[in-house]
């Protein structure tokens, strides 16, 4: 189960959340989530960090992924994520898990029990950004 999972360095798990509290609901989006709950399994300690890229005009997902890499996170629990931040995280050996429960504490509990599915081959949790009109054409 959880003890069998090999982490890169620290054993930190990040969850995208809406409000700065551990009982907050999981954010629907990755890059523009308001906060990250980072749970350090070795120290059994939680830390809530504001997402400095939540209001970026573009590339918020990539910047948020870089932010988590800099905070030495080993796994990310999300509802949806774009293809580019997903590839960026997985290229840094960070596992991405999709979770459909409401609260961050429930998501961490399911993760520690080994009940979340790693997004290696599934496409359900991927989002493909906004559909935009360019030069009068619909895309």
Secondary structure, 3 states (H helix, E strand, C coil): CHHHCCCCCCCEEEEEECCCCCCCEECCCCCCCCEEEEEECCCCEEEEEECCCCCCCCCHHHHHHHHHHHCCEEEEEECCEEHHHHHHHHHCCCEEEECCCCEHHHHHHHHHCCCCEECCCCCCCEECCCCCEECCEEC
